[in-house]
Amino acid sequence: MGIPHFLLIPYPSVGHVNPLMQLSHVLARHGCKITFLNTEFNHKRANTGGDDELDNPKEPQIKFVTLPDGLGPEDDRNDPKKVIFSLKTHMPDMLPKLIQDINALHVNNKITCIVVTINMGWALEVGHKLGIKGALLWPASATSLATCDCIPKLIHDGILDSDGNPVEKKEIQLYPNMPMMDTANFPWCGLDKTVIHHIAQEMQTVKLGEWWLCNTAYNLEPAAFSISPRFLPIGPLMATDSNKSSLCQGDTTCLDWLDHQPPQSVIYVAFGSAGVIDEKQFKELGLGLDLLNKPFLWVVNPCNNNRENTSHSDEFHGSKGRIVNWAPQKKILNHPAIACFVSHCGWNSSIEGVCGGVPFLCWPLVKDQFVNKSYICDVWKVGLRLDKDENGLVSKGEIKKKVEQLLADEGIKARSLKLKELTLNNVVEGGHSSKNLKSFISWAE
């Protein structure tokens, strides 16, 4: 049999590019050939460090190619509706020629499989017409994948209306042994109805992919895998990826700072690549961290182009805290100085926190983050939730109280370390995810 040649095509956002980049490194280490397709805009953004951050001479089997996203410099690339429909309109006509050019360069090692993230199902259609195998890499939890796959059933059962909006706000259990979900927190809630219809249509399109790869582990959400034989846990991908794979460049000086802090003393605060809290809440969080009188590392992230809060950062430095624009989160969460993780509970952050064995303080902001919080607090029992007051704020007093409660809870600390061990066992030789990945690679040849 030949060596599989994968064409990997992420939706152009950090939460999609990073896990697919992690998969590319894992596949490369198994001897596979990788062509990674970025939009021109994203490729330039990833390479702003002066040298080509993405070209990795240690892994020459990973090559990068680009196509334009169809958007102009004036267009808002943080608007999912605009980006999704521009990609769908412009890229499908250009992809066959790109595949033809790649195959002409690799006559004896042509593309054997296309792997996309969600919103890029059109590429599976192109591949299908060309006789190329396909798969989906779902960048969030398997539970959120199951939820999106259930949109037709939820409409049929009267839980959603025909536009995908909840008929009433209530808690439901999607499948046995899954956490309860609030219908107001479905992953698509608050999105334009055309985007909701796109998601429902996309879930049908990606059925052209024989496998729906999940960046998760069987032990984390076993109930989700009983839903479809198509679901294949191959994670946590980040546990086996030691390479640069982020669109935002990290401030590594914070690691030197962490080296000078006592063990399990630092509160790490980060809300992901797109998490935004308003000015009032930002100040309240800063005051809460000051009240604790403990060292903290706080990421105030410019990657989402929201700079409204950064001007206030200096108010909270004191002698205890350090505020950075972006940080090498995986390394931070594995640093012995970290005591806990104040997180928005995005899936990538949740997985990284689990693999670091770090207790969580959960502060979900949108979409699937609420069900991830339910796993962390109610199923895995490795964190506590932060509650809002009558004004809709997480108060400084609540922050102080919950951090102190978390740091005093030896049971949560012990469960966090146990969950880390169980989860990392999936990616060692002979582990559940490791076996799945090898089966997938054999199928793709």
N, C-alpha and C positions, 0 to 999 in steps of 0.2 A: 504494500500500500504506500501511497505518496504521503508527503507532509501536508497537513491541512493549511490552507491559506485563507485567513479570515479577513474580511472587510468589515471594520467596525465603524458604525455611524451613530454618534450620540446627538440627541437634541442639544442645541448649544447653550446649556446653562451648567453652572458649576456642579449642581447635584446630579447631573447626568454624565458630564464629561469625566469627572473624577472616578466613579466606580467603573466606567467602561475602560478608562486608562489603566486602572488597577487590574482589570481582567486581561488587558493586553499584555501586561508584564507577566502575569501568571501563565498565560498561554505561551508566551515567548520562552519562558523557562522550561516548558514542556516540549520545546523544539518546534513550535508552530511558527508560521510566517504571518506577520500582521501588517495590514495596510489600514491606517487610522485616518478617517476622513473628518476634518474640521471645516467649519465655515471659515472663509478668509478672515473675517472680523475676529473670530475667536482665536485663530492661529496667531494673528498679530498680537492680540492681547496676551496670550500665553508666553510670547517671546519678547516681552518688553524689558527683560532683564539685561539686555545688552548682547549676550550671546544666545544661541538658540537653545532655550531651556528644554525644548521637547526632544531634540535630537540626542539620542543616548548611544554613544559609541559602544557601551558595554552590551547593548542589545541591538545589534545591527539588523536583526530580523523584524524590527518595527520601523516602518516607513510612514511618513505623513504626507497626505495629499489634501488639497482644499478645493472647495467650490464656493461661489458667491451665494449669499443667503437671499439676494433679491431686494434687500433693504438699502435705503440711502443713508447718508450720514445724519440726516435730520430725523430719521425714524427712531422711535423709542424701542430699544431691544429688551426692555423690561416688561413690555406689554405682550403676554403670551399669545393673545388672539392674533396680533399683528405678525409675530414671528412665525407661529404655526402655519398660518395661511400663506405667508410669503414663501416659506420653505416648500410647502405642498404645491405651490403654483410654479416655482422656478426650478427646483432641483430635479424632479423626476425626468425631465427632458435631457438634462445634462449627465445624469448618472450612467446611462448605457455607454456613452462615448468614453467616460472616465474608466469604466470597467474594461472596455476594449483596449484602451491604452495601457492599463496595468497588466492585463493578460499578455499583451504584445511584448512587454518587457520581461515577463516571466512565463515563457512558452511552456516550460516543463513544470511549472508550479502555479497554475492559474487559480483564481479565486474559487474556493470550494464552498464557502459559507459566508453569508452576510448576517451580522449581529447588530441590531438596532436597540435604542432605548425608546420608550413610549413617545408618541408624536411623530415618529419617523417610519411608521408602518408602510408608507408609500414605497420605501426602498425595498421592503420585502416583496411588494407587488412587482417592482422592476426585476428583482432577482428571480422571482417565480417564472416570469415570462422568459428569462434567459436560462432557465433550468438550474439555477443556483439555490442550494439549500439555505434555509433561514432560521433565525432564532431571535427571541426578544431577551434583552437584559432589563429586568425591572429594577429601577434604582432605589425603590422604597421597600417597605415590608411586604412579605407575602400576603399578609392580612389586607393591606390596602389594594394589592392586586386583585384579591378575591372580591373586594368590595366593588371595584370598578367593573369587574367581569359580571357582577350581579345586577348591573343597572337595568337590563330588560326585565329580570325577575322582580326587582323592587318596584318597577312601574306596574308590572302585571299584578303584584300583590297589593297595590294601592298605597304603598309607603311613599313612593315618589309620584309626582304628576308627570304628564307627557313631556315636560321640559326638563325633567330630572331634579325638580325642587321638592323638598320634603312636604308632604301634605300636612303633617303636624309635627311639632317638636316632641320627640319621645325617644326613649332608649330601646334599642332592639339588639338581639343577638343574631348575628348573620348565620352562624353555624354553631353546633354544639361545641363546648369547651373554648370558645373564643370570648374575649372580654365584651362587655356591653358597649354599644356605640350609641352616641347621641346623634340623631338624624341631622341635627344642625351642624355637625362636624364631619359630614362626609367629605372626602377629598376634593370634590368639585364644588362644594357650597360657596356661594358668593361669586362664582364665575358667570360670565355672560352665557346665555342659553345656547348660543351658537357653539361655544367652547364645550359645553356639556354634551351637546349632540355630537361634536367631534370626538369626544372621549368614547361615547357609546359606539360610534362607527369605528373608531380606532381599535377598540377591543375585538371587533369582528375581523378587521384587516390583519391584526397581528396573529390571528389564528393560522395564517400562512407560515408562521414560524412553528416548527415542530416542538421546540422546547421554549418554555418561559423560564429563563434562568433567574434565580432570586439571590440577591446579595444578602443572604441570611443563613442561619443554620437550623437544622431540623429541631434541635432541642429548644430553640427560642420560641417557635410558634408552630408546634406539631399539628395543631388542628387545621391550619391553613393548607397543609399538604395532602389532606384527605379529600380535598375538593376536586382536584384534577391531576391525572397522571402526567400532565404537561408541565406542572410546576416542578422545578428542579433546584433544590438549595445547593449553592456552590460556594457559600461564604463562610466566614467573613473574608471578603477579598482583601481588605486592607491589612489583615493579619499576615498575609504572605507577600505584601508589596512594600519594598523598601525604597522605591524610587520616587522622584518628583512626579506628582501627577495632579497638581492643583493649578487652576487658572489664576489664582491670586498668590502672589509671592509672600512667603511668611517672614516675620521678623524673628530671626533666630537668636538675636541678642537676649530675648526673654528667657531662653534656656540657660544662659550664663547666670542670669538673675535668679532663676529657680535653684541653681546649684548652691546658692548661698542661703537658701531658706531651710528651716528645720523640716524633718520628715513629716508628712501628712499635716502641713500647716497652712497651705495656700488654697484659697477659694478661687476656682477657675470659672469665669463667666463668659459665655459665648452664645450668640443667637444665630449662628449659621450664615450662609452666604447671602440670604435674602431677608433675614429677620430684622424687622424695624420696630422699635418702641418709641412712643412719642416723647416730647421734651419733658413733660411733667413726670412721666414714669421713669425716664432716664435719670432725672435728678433724685427721685425717690430711691432708686436703686443705689445711686452713689452715696446717699445719706445712710442707707441701710448697711452698706459695706463699711462706711466710716464708723458706724455704731459698734460693729463687731470687733474693731481694733485688732484685726488679723491681717496677715499679708494676703493680697488678692491680685490676680492677673485677669484683666478685663479686656476682651476683644471688642473694639468699636469699629465695625467693619465698613471700609469704603467700597468694597467690591460691588455693592448694589447701588452705588452712586447716591446714597442718601447720607448727606454730610451734616444734617441739621443739628445733630447732637455733639459732633466732635469738638465744637467750640467750647463746650462745657467740661470737657474731659479734665482740664487742668484743675478744676475745683476739687477733684476727689483723689488726687495723687497721694497727698500726705507723705509720710515716710513709709507707709505700709504697702501702698498699692502701686501697681504698674499697669498702664493702659497702652495697648498696642492696636494698630490698624488691622492686622491679620497675623495669624500665628500658625506654626507647624503643630496642629492640634493633636495628631496621633502621638508625636513625641512628648507633648505636654502631658497628655493623659496617662502616659506610661512613666512619668517622672515621679520619683519617690516623694517629692515635696508636696504633691497635690493631695488635698484632703477630700474635696468634693467638687462636683461639676454642676453649676447652675446653667441649665440647658433648655433650649426651645424644643428639644425632643425630636428634631429632624432625624430621619432614619440613619443617615451616615454618622451623625453625632452620637446617636443612641448605640450603634454598633461599636464605634470607637471607644465610647465610655465603658461598655460591657467588656471589651477586650483589654481595657486598661485596669479593670477591677475596681473602678471608682464609683462611690455612691453618688446618686443624682438628687438635685433639687429641680423639680420639673416645672417649667414655665412655658407650656405650649402656646403658640400664637395663631396658627392656622391649620386647616386641613387634617392630614393624617397624623399630625403631631399629637392630637388629643388621644387617639387610640394607642400611639406609642407610649404616651404617659400612662395609660391604663396597664400596659404590659409591665412597664418599669415599676409602678407603685403597687399594683394589685396582683399581677401574675408572678413576676420574678421577685418582687418585694426587695428591690435594691435602691429604692429612693422614696422621697416624700414630695407631695405636691405643694406648690405655693398657691394660696387662696387670695382672691381679690376682695377688697373691702366694698362698702356700699357705693363708693364712687368709681368702682371699676379699676382701682389701683392695687397693685401688690405693694403694701405699705412697708416703710423702713422697719417698723416693728415686727411685721410678719417675716421679713427677710432675716432679721436678727434671731427671732425665735426658732424658725425652722432650721437655720444653719446650725445653731447650738444643739437643737434636738437631734439632728442628723449625725453630728460629730460625736454625740454621746451614745449613739445606738450601735452597740457592738454586734448585734444580730444582723443589721444591714451590712456592716463592713464584712462580716464573715460570708454572707450570702453573695456579696459582690465578688469576692475572691473565688468562691465556688463556681459561680456562673461564668467567670472568666475562664476557668480551667475547662469546664464542660464545653464551652463555645469554641475555644482554641483547639480542642481535641478533634474537631471536625475537619481541620485543614492539615493535620499531620498525616504522614503516610498511613494509609489504611483507614483514615477517618471517613465519616459519612460524606462530607462535601468533597473530599479528595477523590473518593471513588466515583462520585457523580461527575466530577470534572473530567476524569479519565474516560468515562463512558461517552460523555459529550464529544470529546476530542476524537475518539474512535469513530463516532457517528459522522463527524464532519469531514472525514478523509475523502 
